[in-house]
Amino acid sequence: MPAPPNTARRSLLIGAAALLSLAVTAPAALAAPATGKTPAAAPPARMSTLGGARLGQPGTQVNLAPGVPVLPKDLTARSWIVSDAQSGEVLAAHNAHWALPPASTMKMLFADTLLPRFPRTTEHKVAAKDLAGMGEGSSVVGIKPGSTYSVHDLWLGVFLRSGNDAVHVLSAMNGGVAQTVQDMQRHADELQALDTHVVSPDGYDAPHQVSSAYDLTLIARSGLQKKDFRDYCSTVSADFGGEQIRNTNRLLSGDTDVPVYQGIAGVKNGNTTHAGATFTGVAQRGGQVLLVTVMNPQKQEHNEVYKETAKLFDWGFQAAGKVKPVGDLVGPRSAAGTAPSGSPKASAPAGQAGSRPVGAGTTGSRGIGTALAVAGGLLVLLAGGVFLVNRRWPLPDLMRRRPRP
């Protein structure tokens, strides 16, 4: 069902950005039918304590105190986390390290791993073998064997339509699916996303393929440090193969029962029968940038994952600066030097996932459907590669905490 057009202005940096929201007509992206055994109904009694001891405890973790708003009462997700993208502080969490099927949110790790490897202007003629091995029922953007596509268009297919066909073509360019899975796993390990085990590059349901709300947040934080990643994940609409495609992230592009969220700038949604609905989002208000990940809401309502994410964003923006954090987002091994205290390296599942901070900015195909129009000052910062040391690892200047007006 098409959504009514939405137009809204948002602040990315104070007085620096405007967001144009467009209507959504594309169907929700479904990666695949269920495969493998059903996830456990309850989280493990003991989970990873990476990022803090409380993050390894089952149930909701939050430090309520006078002046701190109460959490929404109608959250049904199996796992969720709210964090400050700039400082890395985890403001609240629920089963943060529960390893669950990630669906197409796994594509964030795919993108963070492969985006730097191919210039966006590179063109590739698709062979039938490039699409071999795609799971039945995969979400696709409509890539045709024998046709030539630019890397830029392939990434639009990955981010906007969650196209498994685009993922497989890019994987073929990278040496194949097996090589890409290995590369993703290695990158996840570097980023200390130790709950994540990669089996397929596109998030298609597969036995033992898991991630966690904590890891998906790390992955998003890492990807958002890359300008191309920010550009693609915040693009609402673009041309692909002569047709317009729309982003299936409902908080970015809206739907009949979900308005565009104020300050949203990405990141990635997923949905399979086995994983349920999953979503990681980033949003900014004033100088505050938050990341929220929600996995598998149990309430069977249309767009529930976006509704619960929006409630957690609302709570996070109200609680930021008032609530004492319950943990931290760790940095990559190369930045930290050694694994931080509480690392479950010896007992962690085989697998991992990636991370860095936030941003925004984007240009869609031919300038159409762009979610963020970033002012020149921010572009200068990004182009100049300005970094600062914030907590355990370097973040773009974009992530620096700024005083509220």
N, C-alpha and C positions, 0 to 999 in steps of 0.2 A: 504494500500500500504506500503510495507516495506521500511524503511529508510536506507540509506547507513550507514555503521559503522562510528562512529565518535570517535576520540580519542583526548583528550585535557588535558592539565595539568592546574591546578588551584591552587591559593594560598588560603589556609584556614587561617592559621596564617603564618607570614612571614617565608618562608622556611620550613613550617611544614606539608603541606598536598598536596596530588596529587589526581586528580579526573580522573577516567577512564570512558569515556562515551561509551555506547553500542547502537546498533541500536534498533529501536522500531518496533515491528511487531504487538503488541496488539492493538485492536481497542480502540477508545476513550470511556471513561466510561460515560455512560448515566444512571442516577439514576432512572428516571421514566418519563412517559408522564405527560402532564400538568394536574393540579388539582386545583380547586378553581378559583377565579376571577383573571383577568389579572392585574399585578401591574400597579399603576398609571403611566401616561406618564411623569409626572413632580414630582420633590421632594416636600415635604411639605414646606410651607413658613417658618415654625418654626420646628427645629429639636433639639435634645439634644445638650447641650453645654458642655457636659463632655469632659474634656481635653482642653477646651478653647472656648471662645465665637465665634471665627471665624469658628470653626468646626461645629457650628450649623447653619451657613448661607448656603443657596443654592448656587450652582455654584462653580467655581474654586477659591481656596484660596492659594495664594502664595505671598511672599514678593520679588518682582523683584527689583533689584538694580544694579548699575554698577558692573560688574564682575560676576553676577549671570546669568547662561545660561537660555534662554527662554525655556518654556515647549514645548514638541512636539505639532505640530499644528493639527495632525490628530488623536487625541484621541476621541473615540466615546463611551466609557463605561459610563453607567449611574452613576457609583460611582467608585472612586479609592482613594488610599492614599499611600504616600511614607513616610517612617519613619526610623529614626536611631534606630536600634535594641538595641544599647548599652545605649544611653542616654535617649531614649524614645521620642526624639523630632520629631514632625511631620513636615517634610520639605515642603510638599505641599499636598493638598487634593482637591477632587471634590465631593461634596455631601457626606461627610464622614459618617454622621449618618443617611443616608437614609436607612430605614429598607426594605430590599428586600429578595426574596427567595434565600437561600444560596446554594442549591443543595448539592453536596457531600463535599463541604468545611466544612459542619457541622460535618463531621467525625473527624475533628481536635479536636472539643470539646469532642466528644465521646472518642477519644483516650486519651486526656489529663485527662479525668475523670476516665477512667477504667484501663489504663495501669499499675498503681501501685498495682492493686488489685490481679493480677494473675501472679505468676512466669512463665517465658516463657517456662519452661520445663513441666508445667502442661499439662496433656492430657485429652481430653474430647471426649467421644463417642457421636456422634450426633444422636439425636432422631428426628423423623419427626416433632414433635411439636416445636422443636427449630426453625424451618424455617417457622412456621405458621405466617401469617399476612404480608408476604413480598409483596410489591406493584407490580402490573403487569408491566412488562418491566424493572424490576430492573436489575442493573448491578450485575453480579455474578462472583465468582471465581471458582465455580463448586463443592461446598461442597455436599457430598452425605450422606444421612441418613444411619446410621449403621456403618459408617466409623469413625475412631478415628483420631483426629488432635491435635497437640500440640498448645499451646497458641501462640508460636512463629510463627507457620505457619498461624494461623488465623490472626495475625496482618499483616503478609505479604500480605494476601488476602485483608485486609482492605486498606492498604496504596498503594499497587502496582496496584491492579485491581479494587479498590473502591468497593469491593464485599459486597453487602448488605446481602448476605447469611452469610458471616463471621461476620458482625455486629450483625445479629440476634442470631447467636450461642453464641457470647460473651455476648450479652444481656441476653440470657437464663441462662448462667453461673452466671450472676449478679443478678438473681432474676426475670428476665423478662423485656419486653420492657417498660412497664409502670414504673417499678422501675428505669430503666436506664434513661428514659426521666426525671424523677423526680430528679435523681442524677445529670444529666447534667445541669438541670435548676438551681439547688442549687449551683453547681460549677460555673456556669456562673454568678450568682448573687455575689458570693464571689469575682469573678474577675472583677466585675463592668462592664460587657458587657451587658449594660442595653437595648440595641436595640434588643437583641436576644430573641426569643420565640421558645422553643423547642417543637416540636410535634412528630417527629420521630427521632430515633437515627442515622439513616443513611443518612438523608438529602432528602429522598424521598419527592416529592412535596406533601404538605398538607396545607389546609387552615390555615392561620395565622402563618405558620412557616416562620420566617424571621430572618435575621441578618443584619449586616452592614459592610462596609469596615473597619470601625474603630474597631468593635467587632472582626471580623475575624483576624485582625492583633493582637489584644490582645490575642486571643486564640492561634494563632501560636506562639507568643512570650512566652506564658506560656508553651506550649508543648515542645518547643525547649530547655527548661531548663532541660528536662528529657533525659537522654542518650538514652533510648530505643526509644523514639519518634524521636530523631535525627537519630538513626540508621535506623529505618524503612522508614522514609520519604526521606532519601537520597539514598536508595537502588534502583539501576536501574533494576536489574534482579535477579531472585531467582527461586529455585525449589519449586513447589507446587504439591503434589500428583503425583509425577513422571513426571511432565511437567514443562517447563520453562515459567514463567510469567514475563512480562516487565512492568515497571512503565509507567503510561499513562501521567505523567507530562512531556510535550514535551520540556520544557526548561532544564530538567534534563537528558532526554534520547534522545532527538533529533527527527526530522522528516524531510521529504523531503523539506519542506519550512520553517523550524524553526531549526536553529543550536542550539547545546547545549550552554547554556549561560555561559560565563566565570565566575567562582566563585559560581555557583548555588549549593545549598545544600538542596533542598526541596522547598515547603512544600506539598500542596495539591490542586488538581484541582477538578472541578465539572461541570456538564452540564446536564440540563434538558430542556424540551420544555418550561416549565413555568419560570424557573430561567434564562435561557440562560446559557452562559459560565461564570464560576466564577473561580478565582484562587488567592491563596496567595503564594508568593514565598519569599525565603530568599537567599541572595547572599553576598559574601565577596570579597573585593579587598583590598590588603594590610591590614591595620588595621581597615578599614571601613566595617561595616556590616549593610545592609539595608533590610527592609521588605517592600514589595509592595503587595497590594491587589487590584484586578481589578474585578468589577462585571458587567456582562452583556453588552459587547460591542454591539453597534447597527449596526456596519458594518458587513455585512454578507459575511465574507471571512474565508476560512479555517484557523484554528488555530489563529484567530484574538486576542483572549484573551492573548495568549502568546506573540504575536507581540507587543501588547500595553504594556504588562508588561515589556518586554525587553527595550522598549523605555523609560519607566519610571525609570527603573534601571539605564540606561545610564545617564539620566538626574540627578538622585539622586547622583550618584558617582561623576559627574562633579560639582554639586551644594553643596555637603557636605562641611561644613567649610566656605562656602561663603554666603549661604542663611539664613536669620533669620527665625526661625521656626514659624509656625502659631498655634501651639498647642503642646500637649504632650500626650503620652500614659500613662494612669493612672495605678497605681498598685492595687493589691487586697485589699479588705477591711481589712483583718487581718494584712497587712503590713502598710497600711495608718492609721489605727486606726479609722478614720471617713471618710465618703464620702467627696471628695474634693469639693471645691467651683464649682458651676455650675452643680452639680449632678442632673439629672432629676428624682430622685428616686420617687417622688410623682406622676409624670405624665408619667413615662416611661411605654412602653408596657410590659405586663407580659413576662418575659423572660430574658435571659442573656447569656454570653459566656466567654471563658477563655483566659489566657495570661501569657506569660513570654518571655525570650529571645531566643537567637540563639545559634547555635553551628554547629556541623556537626560531622561526624564520623560515620562509619557504617560497619556492617558486614552482608552481605546477607546470604541467605540460602546456607550452605556449602561453603561460601566464594565466591559465584558466583554473578556477577552483582552488586558488591558494588560500590557505587558512590564515596565514600571518603575513602582514606587510611590515617588515622590520625596519625601523628608522636607521639612518646612516650611522649614527654613533655606535649602535650595537654591531653593525656590520664591520666597522673599523676594528672593534675589539676582537671579533671573531677572525677577521682576516689577519690581524696582527699576531694571533696566537698568544694572547696575553694569559698568563697563568699565575696563580698564587698557591701557596701551600695552606691548605685548610684541613685541619685534623690530620688524617693519616695519608692523604694522597693529593696530588695536584688537581685543582678544579679550574675550569675556565673562569675568567674574571666575571663573566656573566652570572656565575653562581655566588658571587660574594654577597653576603648579607648586607642589605642596605636599610637604613633607618626608615621607619614608616613616616609618611608625611603628617 
